[in-house]
Every structure is written in structure tokens, then in C-alpha cells.
């Protein structure tokens, strides 16, 4: 189910901030997938890219740390619904 936010976003609302961090993480995942898969395809088809494995591993670690940041910054009380 997609995330829907009704009304104007309030940057001071912790739930709104959390949804914003989730959306940013998903965009990070999409960019990671597109670039790593495209680079892997170029590597397999024609070009020898020696640093590809290191590049993918370092970016994977950054992606995992971004996920950890999103989880850690989750608001404690999500039972209160924003208006």
C-alpha cells in the first residue's frame, strides 16, 4: 500500500519526518539498483571494470547504514495520528 499524506506536510511533525526519511531511503535503493545493475551489465557485455566489486560493496554498506539511520530515527510513539 502506498504512503499517502493528507493535507500539508509539517516539517516539525515526527511522523511526517519519518515518512520523508522512508521515501528518501527508497529513492536511494532505486538509484543503487539502477546504477549497480547497469554497471554490472556493461561489465559483463564489454568492459572490464576492475573496481566494480569494491564499488558495489561500499555502496551496499552505505545503503545499509542509511536503513539503520531510518530505523533508529523512527518516532517512539506512532499511535498518535497526524492531522
mmCIF file of the N, C-alpha and C atoms, coordinates in Angstrom:
data_MODEL
# 
_entry.id   MODEL 
# 
loop_
_atom_site.group_PDB 
_atom_site.id 
_atom_site.type_symbol 
_atom_site.label_atom_id 
_atom_site.label_alt_id 
_atom_site.label_comp_id 
_atom_site.label_asym_id 
_atom_site.label_entity_id 
_atom_site.label_seq_id 
_atom_site.pdbx_PDB_ins_code 
_atom_site.Cartn_x 
_atom_site.Cartn_y 
_atom_site.Cartn_z 
_atom_site.occupancy 
_atom_site.B_iso_or_equiv 
_atom_site.pdbx_formal_charge 
_atom_site.auth_seq_id 
_atom_site.auth_comp_id 
_atom_site.auth_asym_id 
_atom_site.auth_atom_id 
_atom_site.pdbx_PDB_model_num 
ATOM 1   N N  . UNK A 1 1  ? 0.839  -1.157 0.000   1.00 0.00 ? 1  UNK A N  1 
ATOM 2   C CA . UNK A 1 1  ? 0.000  0.000  0.000   1.00 0.00 ? 1  UNK A CA 1 
ATOM 3   C C  . UNK A 1 1  ? 0.897  1.237  0.000   1.00 0.00 ? 1  UNK A C  1 
ATOM 4   N N  . UNK A 1 2  ? 0.637  2.175  -0.914  1.00 0.00 ? 2  UNK A N  1 
ATOM 5   C CA . UNK A 1 2  ? 1.486  3.365  -0.962  1.00 0.00 ? 2  UNK A CA 1 
ATOM 6   C C  . UNK A 1 2  ? 1.257  4.276  0.242   1.00 0.00 ? 2  UNK A C  1 
ATOM 7   N N  . UNK A 1 3  ? 2.275  5.038  0.544   1.00 0.00 ? 3  UNK A N  1 
ATOM 8   C CA . UNK A 1 3  ? 2.178  6.009  1.623   1.00 0.00 ? 3  UNK A CA 1 
ATOM 9   C C  . UNK A 1 3  ? 1.385  7.206  1.108   1.00 0.00 ? 3  UNK A C  1 
ATOM 10  N N  . UNK A 1 4  ? 0.366  7.587  1.848   1.00 0.00 ? 4  UNK A N  1 
ATOM 11  C CA . UNK A 1 4  ? -0.429 8.763  1.480   1.00 0.00 ? 4  UNK A CA 1 
ATOM 12  C C  . UNK A 1 4  ? -0.386 9.742  2.632   1.00 0.00 ? 4  UNK A C  1 
ATOM 13  N N  . UNK A 1 5  ? -0.215 10.987 2.295   1.00 0.00 ? 5  UNK A N  1 
ATOM 14  C CA . UNK A 1 5  ? -0.209 12.027 3.308   1.00 0.00 ? 5  UNK A CA 1 
ATOM 15  C C  . UNK A 1 5  ? -1.270 13.040 2.922   1.00 0.00 ? 5  UNK A C  1 
ATOM 16  N N  . UNK A 1 6  ? -2.249 13.204 3.796   1.00 0.00 ? 6  UNK A N  1 
ATOM 17  C CA . UNK A 1 6  ? -3.349 14.124 3.517   1.00 0.00 ? 6  UNK A CA 1 
ATOM 18  C C  . UNK A 1 6  ? -3.054 15.467 4.160   1.00 0.00 ? 6  UNK A C  1 
ATOM 19  N N  . UNK A 1 7  ? -3.255 16.502 3.401   1.00 0.00 ? 7  UNK A N  1 
ATOM 20  C CA . UNK A 1 7  ? -3.013 17.847 3.918   1.00 0.00 ? 7  UNK A CA 1 
ATOM 21  C C  . UNK A 1 7  ? -1.585 18.282 3.649   1.00 0.00 ? 7  UNK A C  1 
ATOM 22  N N  . UNK A 1 8  ? -1.237 19.417 4.203   1.00 0.00 ? 8  UNK A N  1 
ATOM 23  C CA . UNK A 1 8  ? 0.112  19.954 4.050   1.00 0.00 ? 8  UNK A CA 1 
ATOM 24  C C  . UNK A 1 8  ? 1.064  19.253 5.001   1.00 0.00 ? 8  UNK A C  1 
ATOM 25  N N  . UNK A 1 9  ? 2.286  19.070 4.567   1.00 0.00 ? 9  UNK A N  1 
ATOM 26  C CA . UNK A 1 9  ? 3.288  18.460 5.423   1.00 0.00 ? 9  UNK A CA 1 
ATOM 27  C C  . UNK A 1 9  ? 3.848  19.456 6.415   1.00 0.00 ? 9  UNK A C  1 
ATOM 28  N N  . UNK A 1 10 ? 3.987  19.029 7.643   1.00 0.00 ? 10 UNK A N  1 
ATOM 29  C CA . UNK A 1 10 ? 4.560  19.862 8.691   1.00 0.00 ? 10 UNK A CA 1 
ATOM 30  C C  . UNK A 1 10 ? 5.940  19.307 9.023   1.00 0.00 ? 10 UNK A C  1 
ATOM 31  N N  . UNK A 1 11 ? 6.975  20.085 8.770   1.00 0.00 ? 11 UNK A N  1 
ATOM 32  C CA . UNK A 1 11 ? 8.337  19.606 8.991   1.00 0.00 ? 11 UNK A CA 1 
ATOM 33  C C  . UNK A 1 11 ? 8.655  19.352 10.452  1.00 0.00 ? 11 UNK A C  1 
ATOM 34  N N  . UNK A 1 12 ? 7.832  19.840 11.348  1.00 0.00 ? 12 UNK A N  1 
ATOM 35  C CA . UNK A 1 12 ? 8.038  19.603 12.774  1.00 0.00 ? 12 UNK A CA 1 
ATOM 36  C C  . UNK A 1 12 ? 7.356  18.321 13.266  1.00 0.00 ? 12 UNK A C  1 
ATOM 37  N N  . UNK A 1 13 ? 6.490  17.742 12.432  1.00 0.00 ? 13 UNK A N  1 
ATOM 38  C CA . UNK A 1 13 ? 5.775  16.520 12.798  1.00 0.00 ? 13 UNK A CA 1 
ATOM 39  C C  . UNK A 1 13 ? 6.709  15.317 12.678  1.00 0.00 ? 13 UNK A C  1 
ATOM 40  N N  . UNK A 1 14 ? 6.935  14.562 13.745  1.00 0.00 ? 14 UNK A N  1 
ATOM 41  C CA . UNK A 1 14 ? 7.882  13.444 13.682  1.00 0.00 ? 14 UNK A CA 1 
ATOM 42  C C  . UNK A 1 14 ? 7.442  12.325 12.736  1.00 0.00 ? 14 UNK A C  1 
ATOM 43  N N  . UNK A 1 15 ? 6.146  12.103 12.604  1.00 0.00 ? 15 UNK A N  1 
ATOM 44  C CA . UNK A 1 15 ? 5.681  11.053 11.690  1.00 0.00 ? 15 UNK A CA 1 
ATOM 45  C C  . UNK A 1 15 ? 5.914  11.481 10.245  1.00 0.00 ? 15 UNK A C  1 
ATOM 46  N N  . UNK A 1 16 ? 5.669  12.745 9.948   1.00 0.00 ? 16 UNK A N  1 
ATOM 47  C CA . UNK A 1 16 ? 5.941  13.263 8.605   1.00 0.00 ? 16 UNK A CA 1 
ATOM 48  C C  . UNK A 1 16 ? 7.428  13.153 8.277   1.00 0.00 ? 16 UNK A C  1 
ATOM 49  N N  . UNK A 1 17 ? 8.283  13.491 9.243   1.00 0.00 ? 17 UNK A N  1 
ATOM 50  C CA . UNK A 1 17 ? 9.729  13.361 9.040   1.00 0.00 ? 17 UNK A CA 1 
ATOM 51  C C  . UNK A 1 17 ? 10.117 11.913 8.777   1.00 0.00 ? 17 UNK A C  1 
ATOM 52  N N  . UNK A 1 18 ? 9.502  10.988 9.517   1.00 0.00 ? 18 UNK A N  1 
ATOM 53  C CA . UNK A 1 18 ? 9.815  9.568  9.345   1.00 0.00 ? 18 UNK A CA 1 
ATOM 54  C C  . UNK A 1 18 ? 9.407  9.097  7.947   1.00 0.00 ? 18 UNK A C  1 
ATOM 55  N N  . UNK A 1 19 ? 8.214  9.487  7.492   1.00 0.00 ? 19 UNK A N  1 
ATOM 56  C CA . UNK A 1 19 ? 7.805  9.124  6.135   1.00 0.00 ? 19 UNK A CA 1 
ATOM 57  C C  . UNK A 1 19 ? 8.743  9.725  5.100   1.00 0.00 ? 19 UNK A C  1 
ATOM 58  N N  . UNK A 1 20 ? 9.206  10.933 5.348   1.00 0.00 ? 20 UNK A N  1 
ATOM 59  C CA . UNK A 1 20 ? 10.156 11.571 4.440   1.00 0.00 ? 20 UNK A CA 1 
ATOM 60  C C  . UNK A 1 20 ? 11.461 10.783 4.378   1.00 0.00 ? 20 UNK A C  1 
ATOM 61  N N  . UNK A 1 21 ? 11.942 10.318 5.532   1.00 0.00 ? 21 UNK A N  1 
ATOM 62  C CA . UNK A 1 21 ? 13.161 9.508  5.550   1.00 0.00 ? 21 UNK A CA 1 
ATOM 63  C C  . UNK A 1 21 ? 12.958 8.179  4.830   1.00 0.00 ? 21 UNK A C  1 
ATOM 64  N N  . UNK A 1 22 ? 11.770 7.583  4.970   1.00 0.00 ? 22 UNK A N  1 
ATOM 65  C CA . UNK A 1 22 ? 11.489 6.325  4.269   1.00 0.00 ? 22 UNK A CA 1 
ATOM 66  C C  . UNK A 1 22 ? 11.502 6.544  2.759   1.00 0.00 ? 22 UNK A C  1 
ATOM 67  N N  . UNK A 1 23 ? 10.867 7.613  2.310   1.00 0.00 ? 23 UNK A N  1 
ATOM 68  C CA . UNK A 1 23 ? 10.838 7.910  0.874   1.00 0.00 ? 23 UNK A CA 1 
ATOM 69  C C  . UNK A 1 23 ? 12.249 8.159  0.356   1.00 0.00 ? 23 UNK A C  1 
ATOM 70  N N  . UNK A 1 24 ? 13.061 8.894  1.106   1.00 0.00 ? 24 UNK A N  1 
ATOM 71  C CA . UNK A 1 24 ? 14.442 9.130  0.692   1.00 0.00 ? 24 UNK A CA 1 
ATOM 72  C C  . UNK A 1 24 ? 15.227 7.826  0.621   1.00 0.00 ? 24 UNK A C  1 
ATOM 73  N N  . UNK A 1 25 ? 14.990 6.909  1.562   1.00 0.00 ? 25 UNK A N  1 
ATOM 74  C CA . UNK A 1 25 ? 15.669 5.624  1.535   1.00 0.00 ? 25 UNK A CA 1 
ATOM 75  C C  . UNK A 1 25 ? 15.253 4.807  0.308   1.00 0.00 ? 25 UNK A C  1 
ATOM 76  N N  . UNK A 1 26 ? 13.976 4.818  -0.019  1.00 0.00 ? 26 UNK A N  1 
ATOM 77  C CA . UNK A 1 26 ? 13.500 4.080  -1.192  1.00 0.00 ? 26 UNK A CA 1 
ATOM 78  C C  . UNK A 1 26 ? 14.113 4.648  -2.473  1.00 0.00 ? 26 UNK A C  1 
ATOM 79  N N  . UNK A 1 27 ? 14.207 5.968  -2.567  1.00 0.00 ? 27 UNK A N  1 
ATOM 80  C CA . UNK A 1 27 ? 14.852 6.584  -3.728  1.00 0.00 ? 27 UNK A CA 1 
ATOM 81  C C  . UNK A 1 27 ? 16.320 6.167  -3.789  1.00 0.00 ? 27 UNK A C  1 
ATOM 82  N N  . UNK A 1 28 ? 16.998 6.132  -2.644  1.00 0.00 ? 28 UNK A N  1 
ATOM 83  C CA . UNK A 1 28 ? 18.387 5.682  -2.580  1.00 0.00 ? 28 UNK A CA 1 
ATOM 84  C C  . UNK A 1 28 ? 18.501 4.239  -3.083  1.00 0.00 ? 28 UNK A C  1 
ATOM 85  N N  . UNK A 1 29 ? 17.557 3.380  -2.689  1.00 0.00 ? 29 UNK A N  1 
ATOM 86  C CA . UNK A 1 29 ? 17.560 1.979  -3.143  1.00 0.00 ? 29 UNK A CA 1 
ATOM 87  C C  . UNK A 1 29 ? 17.375 1.887  -4.655  1.00 0.00 ? 29 UNK A C  1 
ATOM 88  N N  . UNK A 1 30 ? 16.473 2.702  -5.195  1.00 0.00 ? 30 UNK A N  1 
ATOM 89  C CA . UNK A 1 30 ? 16.229 2.658  -6.641  1.00 0.00 ? 30 UNK A CA 1 
ATOM 90  C C  . UNK A 1 30 ? 17.455 3.117  -7.429  1.00 0.00 ? 30 UNK A C  1 
ATOM 91  N N  . UNK A 1 31 ? 18.101 4.172  -6.963  1.00 0.00 ? 31 UNK A N  1 
ATOM 92  C CA . UNK A 1 31 ? 19.303 4.655  -7.648  1.00 0.00 ? 31 UNK A CA 1 
ATOM 93  C C  . UNK A 1 31 ? 20.411 3.609  -7.552  1.00 0.00 ? 31 UNK A C  1 
ATOM 94  N N  . UNK A 1 32 ? 20.580 3.012  -6.382  1.00 0.00 ? 32 UNK A N  1 
ATOM 95  C CA . UNK A 1 32 ? 21.574 1.959  -6.190  1.00 0.00 ? 32 UNK A CA 1 
ATOM 96  C C  . UNK A 1 32 ? 21.327 0.803  -7.157  1.00 0.00 ? 32 UNK A C  1 
ATOM 97  N N  . UNK A 1 33 ? 20.097 0.340  -7.225  1.00 0.00 ? 33 UNK A N  1 
ATOM 98  C CA . UNK A 1 33 ? 19.770 -0.788 -8.092  1.00 0.00 ? 33 UNK A CA 1 
ATOM 99  C C  . UNK A 1 33 ? 20.015 -0.464 -9.558  1.00 0.00 ? 33 UNK A C  1 
ATOM 100 N N  . UNK A 1 34 ? 19.597 0.711  -9.986  1.00 0.00 ? 34 UNK A N  1 
ATOM 101 C CA . UNK A 1 34 ? 19.769 1.093  -11.388 1.00 0.00 ? 34 UNK A CA 1 
ATOM 102 C C  . UNK A 1 34 ? 21.241 1.206  -11.764 1.00 0.00 ? 34 UNK A C  1 
ATOM 103 N N  . UNK A 1 35 ? 22.031 1.859  -10.929 1.00 0.00 ? 35 UNK A N  1 
ATOM 104 C CA . UNK A 1 35 ? 23.436 2.083  -11.277 1.00 0.00 ? 35 UNK A CA 1 
ATOM 105 C C  . UNK A 1 35 ? 24.251 0.803  -11.166 1.00 0.00 ? 35 UNK A C  1 
ATOM 106 N N  . UNK A 1 36 ? 24.044 0.034  -10.107 1.00 0.00 ? 36 UNK A N  1 
ATOM 107 C CA . UNK A 1 36 ? 24.828 -1.189 -9.944  1.00 0.00 ? 36 UNK A CA 1 
ATOM 108 C C  . UNK A 1 36 ? 24.452 -2.214 -11.011 1.00 0.00 ? 36 UNK A C  1 
ATOM 109 N N  . UNK A 1 37 ? 23.174 -2.367 -11.319 1.00 0.00 ? 37 UNK A N  1 
ATOM 110 C CA . UNK A 1 37 ? 22.799 -3.340 -12.341 1.00 0.00 ? 37 UNK A CA 1 
ATOM 111 C C  . UNK A 1 37 ? 23.256 -2.891 -13.727 1.00 0.00 ? 37 UNK A C  1 
ATOM 112 N N  . UNK A 1 38 ? 23.164 -1.589 -14.003 1.00 0.00 ? 38 UNK A N  1 
ATOM 113 C CA . UNK A 1 38 ? 23.651 -1.093 -15.294 1.00 0.00 ? 38 UNK A CA 1 
ATOM 114 C C  . UNK A 1 38 ? 25.153 -1.240 -15.433 1.00 0.00 ? 38 UNK A C  1 
ATOM 115 N N  . UNK A 1 39 ? 25.878 -0.960 -14.375 1.00 0.00 ? 39 UNK A N  1 
ATOM 116 C CA . UNK A 1 39 ? 27.333 -1.125 -14.405 1.00 0.00 ? 39 UNK A CA 1 
ATOM 117 C C  . UNK A 1 39 ? 27.709 -2.597 -14.549 1.00 0.00 ? 39 UNK A C  1 
ATOM 118 N N  . UNK A 1 40 ? 26.991 -3.471 -13.860 1.00 0.00 ? 40 UNK A N  1 
ATOM 119 C CA . UNK A 1 40 ? 27.253 -4.902 -13.979 1.00 0.00 ? 40 UNK A CA 1 
ATOM 120 C C  . UNK A 1 40 ? 26.998 -5.368 -15.403 1.00 0.00 ? 40 UNK A C  1 
ATOM 121 N N  . UNK A 1 41 ? 25.912 -4.871 -16.030 1.00 0.00 ? 41 UNK A N  1 
ATOM 122 C CA . UNK A 1 41 ? 25.612 -5.246 -17.412 1.00 0.00 ? 41 UNK A CA 1 
ATOM 123 C C  . UNK A 1 41 ? 26.726 -4.799 -18.352 1.00 0.00 ? 41 UNK A C  1 
ATOM 124 N N  . UNK A 1 42 ? 27.198 -3.565 -18.199 1.00 0.00 ? 42 UNK A N  1 
ATOM 125 C CA . UNK A 1 42 ? 28.310 -3.100 -19.035 1.00 0.00 ? 42 UNK A CA 1 
ATOM 126 C C  . UNK A 1 42 ? 29.563 -3.943 -18.806 1.00 0.00 ? 42 UNK A C  1 
ATOM 127 N N  . UNK A 1 43 ? 29.786 -4.306 -17.569 1.00 0.00 ? 43 UNK A N  1 
ATOM 128 C CA . UNK A 1 43 ? 30.950 -5.129 -17.218 1.00 0.00 ? 43 UNK A CA 1 
ATOM 129 C C  . UNK A 1 43 ? 30.859 -6.496 -17.886 1.00 0.00 ? 43 UNK A C  1 
ATOM 130 N N  . UNK A 1 44 ? 29.687 -7.089 -17.866 1.00 0.00 ? 44 UNK A N  1 
ATOM 131 C CA . UNK A 1 44 ? 29.520 -8.422 -18.444 1.00 0.00 ? 44 UNK A CA 1 
ATOM 132 C C  . UNK A 1 44 ? 29.535 -8.407 -19.965 1.00 0.00 ? 44 UNK A C  1 
ATOM 133 N N  . UNK A 1 45 ? 29.040 -7.341 -20.562 1.00 0.00 ? 45 UNK A N  1 
ATOM 134 C CA . UNK A 1 45 ? 28.949 -7.298 -22.019 1.00 0.00 ? 45 UNK A CA 1 
ATOM 135 C C  . UNK A 1 45 ? 30.287 -6.956 -22.663 1.00 0.00 ? 45 UNK A C  1 
ATOM 136 N N  . UNK A 1 46 ? 30.894 -5.857 -22.220 1.00 0.00 ? 46 UNK A N  1 
ATOM 137 C CA . UNK A 1 46 ? 32.027 -5.370 -22.998 1.00 0.00 ? 46 UNK A CA 1 
ATOM 138 C C  . UNK A 1 46 ? 33.219 -4.919 -22.186 1.00 0.00 ? 46 UNK A C  1 
ATOM 139 N N  . UNK A 1 47 ? 33.018 -4.198 -21.132 1.00 0.00 ? 47 UNK A N  1 
ATOM 140 C CA . UNK A 1 47 ? 34.109 -3.522 -20.454 1.00 0.00 ? 47 UNK A CA 1 
ATOM 141 C C  . UNK A 1 47 ? 34.581 -4.304 -19.233 1.00 0.00 ? 47 UNK A C  1 
ATOM 142 N N  . UNK A 1 48 ? 35.867 -4.226 -18.990 1.00 0.00 ? 48 UNK A N  1 
ATOM 143 C CA . UNK A 1 48 ? 36.431 -4.834 -17.780 1.00 0.00 ? 48 UNK A CA 1 
ATOM 144 C C  . UNK A 1 48 ? 36.534 -3.733 -16.724 1.00 0.00 ? 48 UNK A C  1 
ATOM 145 N N  . UNK A 1 49 ? 35.712 -3.832 -15.709 1.00 0.00 ? 49 UNK A N  1 
ATOM 146 C CA . UNK A 1 49 ? 35.695 -2.837 -14.642 1.00 0.00 ? 49 UNK A CA 1 
ATOM 147 C C  . UNK A 1 49 ? 36.239 -3.523 -13.400 1.00 0.00 ? 49 UNK A C  1 
ATOM 148 N N  . UNK A 1 50 ? 37.490 -3.251 -13.092 1.00 0.00 ? 50 UNK A N  1 
ATOM 149 C CA . UNK A 1 50 ? 38.163 -3.944 -12.006 1.00 0.00 ? 50 UNK A CA 1 
ATOM 150 C C  . UNK A 1 50 ? 37.688 -3.554 -10.620 1.00 0.00 ? 50 UNK A C  1 
ATOM 151 N N  . UNK A 1 51 ? 37.210 -2.349 -10.462 1.00 0.00 ? 51 UNK A N  1 
ATOM 152 C CA . UNK A 1 51 ? 36.802 -1.856 -9.150  1.00 0.00 ? 51 UNK A CA 1 
ATOM 153 C C  . UNK A 1 51 ? 35.313 -2.055 -8.890  1.00 0.00 ? 51 UNK A C  1 
ATOM 154 N N  . UNK A 1 52 ? 34.611 -2.767 -9.753  1.00 0.00 ? 52 UNK A N  1 
ATOM 155 C CA . UNK A 1 52 ? 33.160 -2.907 -9.624  1.00 0.00 ? 52 UNK A CA 1 
ATOM 156 C C  . UNK A 1 52 ? 32.753 -3.558 -8.299  1.00 0.00 ? 52 UNK A C  1 
ATOM 157 N N  . UNK A 1 53 ? 33.425 -4.617 -7.910  1.00 0.00 ? 53 UNK A N  1 
ATOM 158 C CA . UNK A 1 53 ? 33.062 -5.304 -6.664  1.00 0.00 ? 53 UNK A CA 1 
ATOM 159 C C  . UNK A 1 53 ? 33.234 -4.389 -5.460  1.00 0.00 ? 53 UNK A C  1 
ATOM 160 N N  . UNK A 1 54 ? 34.348 -3.675 -5.404  1.00 0.00 ? 54 UNK A N  1 
ATOM 161 C CA . UNK A 1 54 ? 34.565 -2.744 -4.292  1.00 0.00 ? 54 UNK A CA 1 
ATOM 162 C C  . UNK A 1 54 ? 33.529 -1.623 -4.292  1.00 0.00 ? 54 UNK A C  1 
ATOM 163 N N  . UNK A 1 55 ? 33.223 -1.120 -5.473  1.00 0.00 ? 55 UNK A N  1 
ATOM 164 C CA . UNK A 1 55 ? 32.213 -0.073 -5.627  1.00 0.00 ? 55 UNK A CA 1 
ATOM 165 C C  . UNK A 1 55 ? 30.861 -0.551 -5.105  1.00 0.00 ? 55 UNK A C  1 
ATOM 166 N N  . UNK A 1 56 ? 30.440 -1.746 -5.503  1.00 0.00 ? 56 UNK A N  1 
ATOM 167 C CA . UNK A 1 56 ? 29.145 -2.285 -5.081  1.00 0.00 ? 56 UNK A CA 1 
ATOM 168 C C  . UNK A 1 56 ? 29.124 -2.572 -3.581  1.00 0.00 ? 56 UNK A C  1 
ATOM 169 N N  . UNK A 1 57 ? 30.215 -3.068 -3.040  1.00 0.00 ? 57 UNK A N  1 
ATOM 170 C CA . UNK A 1 57 ? 30.269 -3.377 -1.607  1.00 0.00 ? 57 UNK A CA 1 
ATOM 171 C C  . UNK A 1 57 ? 30.214 -2.102 -0.775  1.00 0.00 ? 57 UNK A C  1 
ATOM 172 N N  . UNK A 1 58 ? 30.983 -1.094 -1.158  1.00 0.00 ? 58 UNK A N  1 
ATOM 173 C CA . UNK A 1 58 ? 30.994 0.168  -0.404  1.00 0.00 ? 58 UNK A CA 1 
ATOM 174 C C  . UNK A 1 58 ? 29.614 0.820  -0.448  1.00 0.00 ? 58 UNK A C  1 
ATOM 175 N N  . UNK A 1 59 ? 28.992 0.834  -1.632  1.00 0.00 ? 59 UNK A N  1 
ATOM 176 C CA . UNK A 1 59 ? 27.677 1.445  -1.729  1.00 0.00 ? 59 UNK A CA 1 
ATOM 177 C C  . UNK A 1 59 ? 26.637 0.622  -0.965  1.00 0.00 ? 59 UNK A C  1 
ATOM 178 N N  . UNK A 1 60 ? 26.780 -0.694 -0.936  1.00 0.00 ? 60 UNK A N  1 
ATOM 179 C CA . UNK A 1 60 ? 25.872 -1.535 -0.149  1.00 0.00 ? 60 UNK A CA 1 
ATOM 180 C C  . UNK A 1 60 ? 25.983 -1.221 1.338   1.00 0.00 ? 60 UNK A C  1 
ATOM 181 N N  . UNK A 1 61 ? 27.194 -0.991 1.804   1.00 0.00 ? 61 UNK A N  1 
ATOM 182 C CA . UNK A 1 61 ? 27.392 -0.630 3.211   1.00 0.00 ? 61 UNK A CA 1 
ATOM 183 C C  . UNK A 1 61 ? 26.745 0.728  3.497   1.00 0.00 ? 61 UNK A C  1 
ATOM 184 N N  . UNK A 1 62 ? 26.896 1.675  2.585   1.00 0.00 ? 62 UNK A N  1 
ATOM 185 C CA . UNK A 1 62 ? 26.246 2.978  2.752   1.00 0.00 ? 62 UNK A CA 1 
ATOM 186 C C  . UNK A 1 62 ? 24.728 2.845  2.758   1.00 0.00 ? 62 UNK A C  1 
ATOM 187 N N  . UNK A 1 63 ? 24.208 1.985  1.902   1.00 0.00 ? 63 UNK A N  1 
ATOM 188 C CA . UNK A 1 63 ? 22.769 1.758  1.857   1.00 0.00 ? 63 UNK A CA 1 
ATOM 189 C C  . UNK A 1 63 ? 22.275 1.120  3.151   1.00 0.00 ? 63 UNK A C  1 
ATOM 190 N N  . UNK A 1 64 ? 23.024 0.170  3.670   1.00 0.00 ? 64 UNK A N  1 
ATOM 191 C CA . UNK A 1 64 ? 22.656 -0.468 4.937   1.00 0.00 ? 64 UNK A CA 1 
ATOM 192 C C  . UNK A 1 64 ? 22.712 0.535  6.089   1.00 0.00 ? 64 UNK A C  1 
ATOM 193 N N  . UNK A 1 65 ? 23.700 1.423  6.075   1.00 0.00 ? 65 UNK A N  1 
ATOM 194 C CA . UNK A 1 65 ? 23.771 2.430  7.133   1.00 0.00 ? 65 UNK A CA 1 
ATOM 195 C C  . UNK A 1 65 ? 22.621 3.426  7.016   1.00 0.00 ? 65 UNK A C  1 
ATOM 196 N N  . UNK A 1 66 ? 22.191 3.711  5.804   1.00 0.00 ? 66 UNK A N  1 
ATOM 197 C CA . UNK A 1 66 ? 21.035 4.581  5.610   1.00 0.00 ? 66 UNK A CA 1 
ATOM 198 C C  . UNK A 1 66 ? 19.781 3.916  6.184   1.00 0.00 ? 66 UNK A C  1 
ATOM 199 N N  . UNK A 1 67 ? 19.617 2.623  5.949   1.00 0.00 ? 67 UNK A N  1 
ATOM 200 C CA . UNK A 1 67 ? 18.488 1.893  6.520   1.00 0.00 ? 67 UNK A CA 1 
ATOM 201 C C  . UNK A 1 67 ? 18.547 1.905  8.042   1.00 0.00 ? 67 UNK A C  1 
ATOM 202 N N  . UNK A 1 68 ? 19.719 1.703  8.591   1.00 0.00 ? 68 UNK A N  1 
ATOM 203 C CA . UNK A 1 68 ? 19.886 1.728  10.042  1.00 0.00 ? 68 UNK A CA 1 
ATOM 204 C C  . UNK A 1 68 ? 19.518 3.101  10.605  1.00 0.00 ? 68 UNK A C  1 
ATOM 205 N N  . UNK A 1 69 ? 19.908 4.158  9.921   1.00 0.00 ? 69 UNK A N  1 
ATOM 206 C CA . UNK A 1 69 ? 19.553 5.516  10.324  1.00 0.00 ? 69 UNK A CA 1 
ATOM 207 C C  . UNK A 1 69 ? 18.040 5.700  10.343  1.00 0.00 ? 69 UNK A C  1 
ATOM 208 N N  . UNK A 1 70 ? 17.356 5.205  9.303   1.00 0.00 ? 70 UNK A N  1 
ATOM 209 C CA . UNK A 1 70 ? 15.895 5.330  9.233   1.00 0.00 ? 70 UNK A CA 1 
ATOM 210 C C  . UNK A 1 70 ? 15.242 4.577  10.387  1.00 0.00 ? 70 UNK A C  1 
ATOM 211 N N  . UNK A 1 71 ? 15.755 3.393  10.702  1.00 0.00 ? 71 UNK A N  1 
ATOM 212 C CA . UNK A 1 71 ? 15.185 2.595  11.790  1.00 0.00 ? 71 UNK A CA 1 
ATOM 213 C C  . UNK A 1 71 ? 15.430 3.259  13.140  1.00 0.00 ? 71 UNK A C  1 
ATOM 214 N N  . UNK A 1 72 ? 16.634 3.765  13.339  1.00 0.00 ? 72 UNK A N  1 
ATOM 215 C CA . UNK A 1 72 ? 16.970 4.398  14.627  1.00 0.00 ? 72 UNK A CA 1 
ATOM 216 C C  . UNK A 1 72 ? 16.157 5.670  14.846  1.00 0.00 ? 72 UNK A C  1 
ATOM 217 N N  . UNK A 1 73 ? 15.934 6.451  13.807  1.00 0.00 ? 73 UNK A N  1 
ATOM 218 C CA . UNK A 1 73 ? 15.237 7.729  13.940  1.00 0.00 ? 73 UNK A CA 1 
ATOM 219 C C  . UNK A 1 73 ? 13.714 7.591  13.924  1.00 0.00 ? 73 UNK A C  1 
ATOM 220 N N  . UNK A 1 74 ? 13.196 6.355  13.914  1.00 0.00 ? 74 UNK A N  1 
ATOM 221 C CA . UNK A 1 74 ? 11.757 6.154  13.923  1.00 0.00 ? 74 UNK A CA 1 
ATOM 222 C C  . UNK A 1 74 ? 11.168 6.746  15.202  1.00 0.00 ? 74 UNK A C  1 
ATOM 223 N N  . UNK A 1 75 ? 10.054 7.490  15.086  1.00 0.00 ? 75 UNK A N  1 
ATOM 224 C CA . UNK A 1 75 ? 9.458  8.056  16.291  1.00 0.00 ? 75 UNK A CA 1 
ATOM 225 C C  . UNK A 1 75 ? 8.974  6.963  17.242  1.00 0.00 ? 75 UNK A C  1 
ATOM 226 N N  . UNK A 1 76 ? 9.097  7.220  18.524  1.00 0.00 ? 76 UNK A N  1 
ATOM 227 C CA . UNK A 1 76 ? 8.736  6.218  19.531  1.00 0.00 ? 76 UNK A CA 1 
ATOM 228 C C  . UNK A 1 76 ? 7.234  5.992  19.601  1.00 0.00 ? 76 UNK A C  1 
ATOM 229 N N  . UNK A 1 77 ? 6.449  7.061  19.536  1.00 0.00 ? 77 UNK A N  1 
ATOM 230 C CA . UNK A 1 77 ? 5.000  6.956  19.693  1.00 0.00 ? 77 UNK A CA 1 
ATOM 231 C C  . UNK A 1 77 ? 4.326  7.214  18.352  1.00 0.00 ? 77 UNK A C  1 
ATOM 232 N N  . UNK A 1 78 ? 4.038  6.143  17.607  1.00 0.00 ? 78 UNK A N  1 
ATOM 233 C CA . UNK A 1 78 ? 3.365  6.294  16.320  1.00 0.00 ? 78 UNK A CA 1 
ATOM 234 C C  . UNK A 1 78 ? 1.869  6.056  16.440  1.00 0.00 ? 78 UNK A C  1 
ATOM 235 N N  . UNK A 1 79 ? 1.359  5.856  17.651  1.00 0.00 ? 79 UNK A N  1 
ATOM 236 C CA . UNK A 1 79 ? -0.068 5.618  17.831  1.00 0.00 ? 79 UNK A CA 1 
ATOM 237 C C  . UNK A 1 79 ? -0.882 6.902  17.601  1.00 0.00 ? 79 UNK A C  1 
ATOM 238 N N  . UNK A 1 80 ? -0.264 8.060  17.870  1.00 0.00 ? 80 UNK A N  1 
ATOM 239 C CA . UNK A 1 80 ? -0.942 9.323  17.608  1.00 0.00 ? 80 UNK A CA 1 
ATOM 240 C C  . UNK A 1 80 ? -0.909 9.587  16.111  1.00 0.00 ? 80 UNK A C  1 
ATOM 241 N N  . UNK A 1 81 ? -2.059 9.747  15.530  1.00 0.00 ? 81 UNK A N  1 
ATOM 242 C CA . UNK A 1 81 ? -2.147 10.017 14.099  1.00 0.00 ? 81 UNK A CA 1 
ATOM 243 C C  . UNK A 1 81 ? -2.013 11.513 13.845  1.00 0.00 ? 81 UNK A C  1 
ATOM 244 N N  . UNK A 1 82 ? -1.277 11.851 12.830  1.00 0.00 ? 82 UNK A N  1 
ATOM 245 C CA . UNK A 1 82 ? -1.148 13.262 12.451  1.00 0.00 ? 82 UNK A CA 1 
ATOM 246 C C  . UNK A 1 82 ? -2.403 13.702 11.729  1.00 0.00 ? 82 UNK A C  1 
ATOM 247 N N  . UNK A 1 83 ? -2.692 14.978 11.818  1.00 0.00 ? 83 UNK A N  1 
ATOM 248 C CA . UNK A 1 83 ? -3.872 15.508 11.136  1.00 0.00 ? 83 UNK A CA 1 
ATOM 249 C C  . UNK A 1 83 ? -3.488 16.197 9.879   1.00 0.00 ? 83 UNK A C  1 
# 
